[in-house]
Every structure is written in structure tokens, then in C-alpha cells.
Amino acid sequence: MDGFIATGTERRRTLKAAIGCVGVGLHSGRRASLTLRPAPVGHGIVFRRTDLGVDIPARYDLVFDTRLCTAIALPDRPHARLGTIEHVMAALSACGIDDLLIEVDGPEVPILDGSAAPFLFLIDCAGIATTAMPRNSIEVLKTVRVQDGEGDKAVWAALHPIATPGFEAQLEIDFPSSAIGRQALSLRVTEASFRGALADSRTFTLAEDVARLRAAGLALGGSLSNAVVVDGPLVLNPGGLRHPDECVRHKMLDVVGDLALLGAPLLARFEGRRSGHAINNRLARALMADASAWRWREAGLAESAMIRHGEAVAA
């Protein structure tokens, strides 16, 4: 069973056991401890700042900051923000995890190796528990698009209806560094394809931006062990790239994680050009703001029984 495909027989999932890890925050540079804990049916994915005693649901409308990561916070407690949630969210979405409590003892999820692969490892070690409750999906009914800029400098993202239930993504990036340049990727995102094509692709930056980021209080925990750093035609990491197009793969991983904040599998085709966390979140907000653009699709129900936005969803 794949996290992105609603087959009519899917059930909500959590983990069989708690599991945790310790690392460093990419931007804060602070030691960070993370624990994934099973949660009851209907709980959803919730982050808990254990140092502050604050729970923050993993929701698109609670995204507080999108500078180089996705950060969430409650509107009345902005100081209790939690950043760099996109990689763990991508892994959970790919594995179809619906209900989970994620405890973090600071302002940022540990970056680990800069990809989603360590989070998949934690999920696999803990094991997945399938419940009796069906999981519903969000079906896109018409194209929704957001854009910044014009012409070659345009940054945009769109969601389209899809003929075969599931989630497909097509993404193009374009960077001045010749080690990255223009890269494009198209993928039908399932658990298997996420594991094989996206999960181990790491976050990346340009060497010329490192000093500027650190002066702004960002990337304080960044290193060649948790990020790809490129300088013109050179990849500075001793081991080089994991894939020739690792950068666009990581950007697609980010798309998966950012759209996972919609809270349910997405039945849609995503297209984007130079999209990042800000545009991804704007796209999620634009979709949910247009009641005619989507509907809930209940697992196991026929087309005539699909539930529209605003109506009750059966438990």
C-alpha cells in the first residue's frame, strides 16, 4: 500500500512503537532530539515542543516561515515555532502514516544527513500499525496555480486533476551554478518510488551563500555531512553526489513534505518551476481556499458518494 494512492481499501496508519534519534538543527546549530510516538486513530500528525509544552498540528495553515525550510507555529504562540519539518513529513507521507505524535526538544527537527532516508529508517525500525478506520483523500477537481515573477525568472507551481488516482509530480529547477544548472524530473510518487528516487537526496546550497546565511543566523548547523555544497562546477562534498540530478530530486522531496501538510493523501498532478517552500505553501493555501477546486474522497465509496468540502466526514 502506498502513502499517496487511495485504492478504496486503505486504512489509517500509525507506528507500532516509539522510536527516536538525536542530531543537530540545520539552521539553529543546536542539538535536537526527536521521538516518533504512536497516536490514536484520528489524532493526525502533531509536533510537540517538549521544552515548551506546546503542541502544533502539522497543517499547511500553521506554516509560519518558509525561509530555507518549512516552519510551523500556533498563531498566538509564534515564539514556539518548529522548523525544518519537511523531510520527516515527506517520509511519513510516503509511508502513509496518518496519526503520530512527534516530540522535539527545541526549535528545529534534526537535519541528520539532510535527506528523508534516516526518517524512513526510523519508521521501518518502529514498524507500521494499520487501524480499522479508512483514510480519506483530497481529490483535486480543477487546476490551481500560484506564481511569482514573469518570463524566465518566474517561479510557479500548480495542481491539476489526475485521471488515475494517485500523485504525480513534474518539477524543473534552474540554478546559476554549473554543478546544478537546469534539472527536471517527472515521477509518479508512491512509497516505492519515493524510497528509490527521492528519499536519500540531500538539501543543498551554493558555497557563495554560506557566509551570507550564517550572518543572517541561518545554516549554523550546516556541514558537508548534512548538505550538498556546490561552488561553480564543483561539488565540495568528498563523496560527491548521490545522484547526478540530486538537487531536483531533493526539491521534489520538499514538495512531497510541504504538501503533506494538507493532512491527507493528494489525488492530483503537481507541476512546478523553481518552486520552493514558500510557493508550495501558497499552493496548498490556494487549493483549500477554493471550495470548488477539491473534494474529500472517502476510501471505499463510489464516485456518487464522494463528500464535498464543508460536509461531514464519516469516522
ROPALO-115199 format. One line per 5 residues: their letters; for each residue x negated, y, z of N, C-alpha, C. Coordinates in steps of 0.05 Angstrom, whole numbers. Layout:
N
a) X Y Z X Y Z X Y Z ~ ...
% end
This chain:
315
mdgfi) -17 -24 0 0 0 0 -18 25 0 ~ -12 44 -17 -28 68 -20 -14 91 -6 ~ -31 109 5 -20 131 20 -5 151 3 ~ -10 152 -23 2 173 -40 26 162 -56 ~ 31 137 -56 52 126 -73 75 115 -56
atgte) 99 126 -61 123 117 -47 136 95 -64 ~ 136 70 -55 145 48 -71 173 39 -64 ~ 185 51 -43 211 43 -33 209 23 -11 ~ 185 12 -5 182 -7 16 162 3 37 ~ 153 28 35 133 38 53 145 44 81
rrrtl) 128 40 101 136 46 128 115 65 141 ~ 123 80 160 105 98 173 83 82 187 ~ 59 95 189 36 81 199 21 98 220 ~ 9 84 239 -9 97 258 -33 78 260 ~ -50 83 280 -73 66 285 -66 45 306
kaaig) -81 22 306 -77 2 326 -90 9 352 ~ -112 24 351 -127 31 375 -140 58 372 ~ -147 70 395 -161 95 394 -190 91 386 ~ -202 111 374 -230 110 366 -240 138 363 ~ -266 142 368 -277 169 368 -305 170 357
cvgvg) -315 195 355 -342 200 346 -351 227 357 ~ -377 232 355 -388 257 364 -406 268 341 ~ -405 293 336 -421 305 316 -425 335 321 ~ -429 350 300 -433 379 302 -414 393 284 ~ -405 416 292 -387 432 275 -403 446 253
lhsgr) -394 444 228 -409 455 205 -414 485 209 ~ -393 499 216 -395 528 217 -403 538 245 ~ -392 526 266 -398 535 293 -425 526 303 ~ -435 504 293 -461 493 302 -459 480 329 ~ -434 478 340 -430 467 367 -426 437 366
raslt) -434 424 387 -428 395 390 -398 392 390 ~ -388 371 377 -359 367 375 -353 337 378 ~ -334 332 395 -325 304 400 -296 302 389 ~ -291 280 374 -265 276 362 -255 248 369 ~ -230 245 377 -217 219 382 -191 217 367
lrpap) -188 196 353 -162 189 339 -147 171 357 ~ -122 178 364 -106 162 382 -79 155 368 ~ -70 130 371 -44 122 361 -22 140 373 ~ -1 144 357 21 161 366 47 147 358 ~ 69 153 373 95 141 367 107 150 340
vghgi) 125 134 331 139 140 305 152 167 306 ~ 148 183 286 159 210 284 142 231 297 ~ 120 224 309 103 243 322 90 262 302 ~ 84 252 278 68 267 259 39 267 267 ~ 23 282 251 -5 285 258 -8 312 273
vfrrt) -19 310 297 -22 333 314 -51 334 324 ~ -64 357 323 -90 362 334 -87 373 362 ~ -104 364 380 -103 374 408 -131 385 415 ~ -132 411 421 -156 423 432 -158 415 462 ~ -173 394 468 -173 384 495 -187 404 514
dlgvd) -204 421 504 -217 441 521 -198 463 529 ~ -176 466 514 -157 488 519 -129 478 526 ~ -124 451 523 -98 440 528 -77 450 509 ~ -84 454 483 -66 465 463 -62 444 441 ~ -37 439 434 -31 421 412 -23 437 387
ipary) -35 430 364 -30 444 339 -22 424 318 ~ 4 423 309 12 405 288 -4 410 262 ~ -9 389 248 -24 391 222 -4 399 201 ~ 1 426 198 21 436 180 9 459 163 ~ 19 459 138 10 480 119 16 508 129
dlvfd) 39 512 143 47 538 152 33 547 177 ~ 15 531 188 -1 539 211 -30 543 203 ~ -35 543 176 -63 549 167 -69 578 173 ~ -90 582 187 -97 609 198 -120 622 183 ~ -138 605 172 -162 615 159 -170 596 138
trlct) -180 606 115 -188 588 93 -216 596 83 ~ -232 609 100 -259 616 92 -277 592 94 ~ -283 579 72 -301 557 70 -292 532 85 ~ -268 532 96 -256 508 108 -226 515 112 ~ -211 495 121 -183 499 128 -181 498 159
aialp) -171 520 170 -168 522 199 -139 527 206 ~ -129 515 227 -102 518 236 -101 530 264 ~ -79 543 270 -75 555 297 -45 561 301 ~ -36 560 326 -9 569 332 -7 599 329 ~ 15 610 319 17 639 315 12 655 341
drpha) 21 645 363 18 660 388 -8 653 403 ~ -25 635 392 -50 628 405 -72 627 384 ~ -77 649 370 -97 648 348 -126 641 358 ~ -131 646 384 -158 640 394 -162 610 396 ~ -141 594 396 -143 565 399 -143 552 371
rlgti) -157 564 353 -158 553 325 -174 528 324 ~ -170 512 303 -186 488 298 -193 488 269 ~ -218 487 263 -228 489 235 -239 463 224 ~ -243 463 198 -254 441 182 -238 415 186 ~ -212 417 183 -195 394 187 -190 379 161
ehvma) -199 390 138 -191 379 112 -202 351 106 ~ -226 344 116 -237 318 109 -223 296 124 ~ -218 299 150 -204 279 165 -175 277 155 ~ -163 300 147 -135 299 136 -134 284 110 ~ -155 287 93 -156 273 68 -157 243 72
alsac) -174 234 91 -177 206 97 -151 194 108 ~ -138 209 126 -113 199 137 -91 197 116 ~ -90 217 98 -70 217 77 -75 193 58 ~ -100 189 50 -106 167 32 -98 140 44 ~ -100 137 70 -94 112 83 -65 110 92
giddl) -49 131 86 -21 131 93 -15 133 122 ~ -32 146 138 -27 150 166 -8 173 171 ~ 14 168 183 35 189 187 35 200 215 ~ 29 183 235 32 191 263 6 187 278 ~ -5 209 289 -32 207 301 -37 231 319
lievd) -50 227 341 -59 249 358 -90 250 354 ~ -99 274 346 -128 277 342 -138 297 363 ~ -155 287 381 -166 303 402 -193 314 394 ~ -197 340 398 -223 353 392 -229 371 415 ~ -254 371 424 -261 386 448 -273 413 443
gpevp) -268 424 419 -278 450 412 -264 462 388 ~ -275 482 376 -261 497 355 -264 485 327 ~ -277 462 325 -282 451 298 -285 421 298 ~ -273 408 278 -277 379 274 -306 374 266 ~ -319 354 277 -347 348 269 -349 343 239
ildgs) -370 354 228 -374 351 199 -385 324 191 ~ -398 310 209 -410 284 204 -429 285 180 ~ -424 270 158 -442 272 135 -432 291 114 ~ -410 306 120 -400 326 100 -379 315 81 ~ -372 289 85 -352 277 68 -329 265 85
aapfl) -311 250 72 -290 237 86 -296 208 93 ~ -319 198 83 -325 169 87 -328 161 117 ~ -340 178 134 -341 170 162 -314 167 175 ~ -295 183 166 -268 182 178 -254 156 168 ~ -259 148 143 -248 123 134 -260 100 150
flidc) -285 102 157 -298 81 174 -284 79 201 ~ -278 102 213 -264 102 239 -237 89 236 ~ -222 96 215 -195 85 211 -197 55 207 ~ -216 46 192 -219 17 187 -226 2 212 ~ -244 14 229 -251 1 254 -228 -1 273
agiat) -212 20 274 -189 21 293 -167 2 283 ~ -163 -1 257 -142 -16 246 -116 0 243 ~ -100 -8 225 -75 7 219 -51 -10 228 ~ -32 4 242 -7 -9 251 16 2 235 ~ 31 -15 222 54 -8 207 80 -10 224
tampr) 96 10 224 121 11 240 145 2 224 ~ 168 2 236 193 -5 222 206 19 208 ~ 197 43 214 210 66 202 200 73 174 ~ 218 76 155 210 83 128 197 111 128 ~ 178 115 109 166 141 106 177 155 82
nsiev) 185 180 84 196 195 63 174 210 48 ~ 180 218 23 160 232 6 172 258 -3 ~ 155 276 -12 163 301 -24 160 299 -54 ~ 183 301 -68 182 299 -97 184 327 -109 ~ 165 334 -126 164 359 -140 183 358 -164
lktvr) 201 377 -166 222 377 -187 216 396 -210 ~ 200 417 -205 193 436 -226 165 447 -220 ~ 153 458 -240 126 469 -237 125 493 -219 ~ 106 492 -201 100 514 -183 70 521 -187 ~ 64 546 -191 37 554 -197 29 580 -182
vqdge) 4 581 -172 -6 605 -160 -33 612 -173 ~ -40 638 -174 -64 646 -189 -75 671 -178 ~ -102 673 -179 -117 698 -173 -134 705 -197 ~ -134 730 -205 -151 738 -227 -140 731 -254 ~ -156 739 -275 -147 734 -302 -171 723 -318
gdkav) -164 712 -341 -185 703 -360 -203 682 -349 ~ -229 683 -356 -248 663 -348 -253 663 -318 ~ -246 685 -304 -250 686 -275 -225 678 -259 ~ -205 670 -273 -180 662 -260 -184 638 -242 ~ -172 639 -219 -171 616 -200 -142 609 -197
waalh) -135 584 -203 -107 577 -202 -103 548 -195 ~ -78 542 -186 -70 514 -180 -41 512 -185 ~ -32 488 -193 -4 483 -199 4 455 -191 ~ 29 451 -185 41 425 -181 63 421 -202 ~ 63 398 -215 83 392 -235 98 366 -228
piatp) 123 363 -238 136 337 -234 120 315 -248 ~ 124 291 -238 109 268 -249 129 246 -256 ~ 124 233 -278 143 213 -288 141 187 -272 ~ 117 178 -265 113 154 -249 107 162 -221 ~ 123 154 -201 118 162 -174 90 158 -165
gfeaq) 79 178 -152 51 178 -143 40 206 -143 ~ 13 207 -141 0 233 -141 -24 232 -160 ~ -24 250 -179 -46 253 -198 -58 280 -195 ~ -84 282 -200 -98 308 -197 -117 312 -220 ~ -118 336 -230 -137 345 -251 -149 371 -242
leidf) -175 372 -240 -189 395 -229 -214 402 -245 ~ -218 428 -249 -242 438 -262 -255 458 -244 ~ -282 457 -241 -297 477 -226 -318 488 -244 ~ -328 512 -237 -349 525 -254 -366 542 -236 ~ -391 535 -233 -410 549 -215 -434 559 -231
pssai) -446 582 -224 -468 592 -239 -493 575 -236 ~ -496 560 -215 -520 543 -212 -518 520 -232 ~ -540 517 -247 -540 496 -268 -539 468 -256 ~ -546 465 -230 -544 438 -218 -514 430 -215 ~ -496 450 -216 -468 444 -215 -455 450 -241
grqal) -455 475 -250 -444 482 -276 -414 478 -276 ~ -405 469 -300 -376 463 -303 -372 433 -301 ~ -354 426 -284 -347 397 -280 -317 395 -279 ~ -307 372 -289 -279 367 -290 -274 338 -282 ~ -251 333 -270 -244 306 -261 -214 303 -262
slrvt) -205 280 -272 -176 273 -271 -174 246 -257 ~ -155 243 -240 -153 218 -224 -125 214 -215 ~ -116 189 -216 -91 182 -202 -100 174 -174 ~ -92 189 -154 -103 186 -127 -87 165 -112 ~ -99 143 -107 -89 121 -89 -109 117 -68
easfr) -103 99 -49 -123 93 -28 -148 82 -41 ~ -144 64 -60 -167 51 -73 -184 71 -88 ~ -171 89 -104 -187 108 -119 -199 130 -101 ~ -186 137 -80 -198 155 -61 -223 144 -49 ~ -221 119 -40 -245 106 -28 -268 104 -49
galad) -261 97 -74 -282 92 -93 -293 117 -107 ~ -276 137 -110 -285 160 -126 -289 186 -110 ~ -276 189 -87 -276 215 -74 -288 215 -46 ~ -284 194 -31 -288 194 -2 -317 202 6 ~ -337 193 -8 -365 198 0 -377 223 -12
srtft) -361 239 -25 -372 263 -38 -373 286 -17 ~ -396 298 -15 -402 317 7 -396 346 0 ~ -391 362 21 -389 390 17 -415 401 6 ~ -414 425 -7 -439 435 -20 -439 465 -18 ~ -463 476 -22 -467 505 -23 -491 512 -40
laedv) -493 537 -46 -516 547 -61 -537 557 -42 ~ -562 551 -47 -584 559 -29 -584 589 -24 ~ -577 604 -45 -577 634 -42 -556 644 -23 ~ -536 627 -17 -514 636 0 -519 629 29 ~ -538 612 35 -542 602 62 -547 624 82
arlra) -566 642 76 -573 664 94 -549 682 99 ~ -534 688 77 -511 705 80 -489 693 97 ~ -485 667 94 -465 653 110 -473 653 140 ~ -498 648 145 -507 647 173 -506 675 186 ~ -511 695 170 -509 723 181 -480 729 187
aglal) -461 716 174 -433 721 179 -422 702 201 ~ -440 686 213 -432 668 234 -420 642 224 ~ -426 635 198 -416 611 186 -440 592 179 ~ -434 567 175 -454 546 167 -476 544 188 ~ -471 550 213 -491 548 234 -500 519 239
ggsls) -482 500 233 -489 472 237 -496 458 212 ~ -498 473 190 -503 460 164 -532 452 161 ~ -536 429 147 -563 419 142 -562 401 118 ~ -585 392 109 -586 373 86 -575 346 93 ~ -569 341 119 -557 316 127 -527 316 126
navvv) -515 340 122 -486 342 121 -475 360 99 ~ -492 368 81 -483 384 58 -503 382 35 ~ -493 384 11 -509 385 -12 -517 415 -16 ~ -542 420 -20 -552 448 -24 -566 448 -51 ~ -557 466 -69 -569 468 -95 -582 495 -99
dgplv) -604 496 -114 -619 520 -119 -625 520 -149 ~ -608 535 -164 -611 535 -193 -607 507 -204 ~ -628 495 -217 -625 468 -228 -631 447 -208 ~ -639 454 -184 -650 435 -164 -629 427 -143 ~ -628 402 -136 -614 392 -113 -634 388 -91
lnpgg) -632 403 -69 -652 403 -48 -651 379 -30 ~ -629 365 -30 -627 341 -13 -647 319 -22 ~ -662 308 -4 -682 288 -11 -671 264 -27 ~ -646 256 -20 -634 233 -34 -619 241 -59 ~ -618 267 -66 -604 276 -90 -574 274 -86
lrhpd) -560 271 -108 -531 270 -108 -521 241 -106 ~ -498 237 -94 -486 211 -93 -471 204 -119 ~ -463 225 -134 -450 222 -160 -460 246 -177 ~ -463 242 -203 -471 265 -219 -452 288 -217 ~ -426 283 -213 -405 303 -211 -395 304 -182
ecvrh) -413 301 -163 -404 300 -134 -389 326 -126 ~ -396 348 -137 -384 373 -128 -354 375 -135 ~ -347 367 -160 -318 368 -167 -303 346 -152 ~ -317 324 -146 -304 303 -131 -298 313 -102 ~ -317 328 -91 -311 338 -64 -289 359 -64
kmldv) -288 376 -85 -267 395 -87 -239 382 -89 ~ -238 359 -103 -213 344 -105 -207 331 -78 ~ -227 322 -64 -223 312 -36 -210 334 -19 ~ -220 359 -22 -208 381 -7 -179 386 -15 ~ -172 383 -41 -144 386 -49 -127 365 -35
vgdla) -136 340 -34 -121 319 -20 -116 327 9 ~ -138 336 22 -135 343 51 -118 367 56 ~ -120 387 39 -104 411 43 -74 406 37 ~ -68 390 17 -40 384 11 -28 364 30 ~ -45 349 44 -35 331 65 -21 346 87
llgap) -26 372 89 -13 388 110 16 393 104 ~ 26 384 81 54 384 75 69 364 92 ~ 54 344 103 66 326 123 79 301 112 ~ 77 296 85 88 272 74 75 267 47 ~ 76 242 37 64 237 10 77 255 -11
llarf) 61 264 -30 70 282 -50 72 267 -77 ~ 96 268 -88 101 257 -115 99 279 -135 ~ 75 282 -147 70 305 -164 44 301 -180 ~ 40 319 -199 15 321 -213 3 349 -207 ~ -21 349 -196 -36 373 -189 -55 381 -211
egrrs) -56 406 -218 -76 417 -236 -88 441 -224 ~ -114 445 -227 -127 468 -215 -153 475 -230 ~ -160 501 -228 -185 511 -239 -198 528 -218 ~ -221 520 -209 -237 534 -189 -221 538 -163 ~ -203 520 -158 -187 523 -134 -203 516 -109
ghain) -195 529 -87 -207 524 -61 -186 524 -39 ~ -194 525 -14 -175 522 8 -153 543 7 ~ -160 568 0 -140 589 0 -118 585 -20 ~ -126 578 -45 -107 573 -66 -91 548 -60 ~ -104 527 -50 -90 503 -43 -68 508 -23
nrlar) -73 524 -3 -53 530 18 -31 548 6 ~ -39 567 -10 -18 584 -23 0 567 -40 ~ -10 546 -53 6 529 -70 26 513 -52 ~ 16 503 -30 34 489 -12 57 507 -2 ~ 50 531 5 70 550 15 90 558 -7
almad) 80 561 -31 97 568 -54 117 546 -60 ~ 107 521 -59 125 498 -63 147 497 -43 ~ 140 498 -17 160 495 4 179 519 6 ~ 170 542 -4 187 566 -4 209 566 -25 ~ 206 548 -45 226 547 -67 242 521 -63
asawr) 266 524 -52 282 500 -47 290 485 -72 ~ 289 498 -95 296 484 -120 273 469 -132 ~ 249 472 -120 224 461 -132 218 433 -122 ~ 232 424 -100 225 398 -88 249 387 -74 ~ 247 361 -67 267 348 -50 254 325 -35
wreag) 266 318 -13 257 295 2 266 270 -14 ~ 249 251 -16 256 225 -28 253 204 -6 ~ 276 192 2 276 172 23 266 146 12 ~ 249 133 27 239 106 19 263 87 18 ~ 265 73 -4 285 52 -7 312 62 -17
laesa) 315 88 -21 340 98 -31 340 102 -61 ~ 362 98 -74 364 103 -102 364 132 -109 ~ 360 138 -134 358 166 -143 383 182 -134 ~ 406 170 -135 431 185 -129 433 191 -99 ~ 417 177 -83 418 182 -54 395 199 -43
mirhg) 379 211 -61 357 227 -52 367 251 -36 ~ 352 259 -16 360 280 2 347 306 -7 ~ 363 327 -9 353 353 -18 343 368 6 ~ 325 387 1 314 405 21 337 418 37 ~ 334 417 64 353 430 81 374 411 93
eavaa) 376 387 82 395 368 93 381 349 112 ~ 396 336 129 385 318 149 371 294 136 ~ 349 285 149 335 262 140 341 239 160 ~ 349 216 150 355 194 167 330 184 182 ~ 333 177 207 309 169 223 302 140 217
% end
